[in-house]
Amino acid sequence: MRSVLTALKRLGVTLALDDFGTGYSSLGYLTQLPFDTIKIDRIFVDGIANSESARKLLEGIIALGRGLGMTIVAEGAETADEVAILGQFRCDPGSGLHLCPPAAADDALRSASTLEGGGIRVDGSETAASAAAA
């Protein structure tokens, strides 16, 4: 597996370790395999607004990934408090109902188009209209 992932990395593929902290996503993979991103499983996000120990664990996971130069994505941000805490911990964008509730395909495309036309593209860069307005 290491040789395949290393070959993909040489081709410019960005690699993410999904569901970090559960199942086969072990801590050892962070130093043994060439991952760029850690996707933290939602079980580590759930409850961080109400539990000091859950916050400490999540903060440690994020700090570990940051220390290794990785992008950190948290799954399952369901409340504004959870999103705020993730921001305090310097977590990169995540997923969850608070960030983007489920939507029909047409609605999702319309929202994406509105964001792009309104100055922010899906890739995070500015559009010409927003740059001119600034």
Order of alpha helices (4+ residues) and beta strands (2+ residues): alpha-beta-alpha-beta-alpha-beta-alpha-alpha-alpha
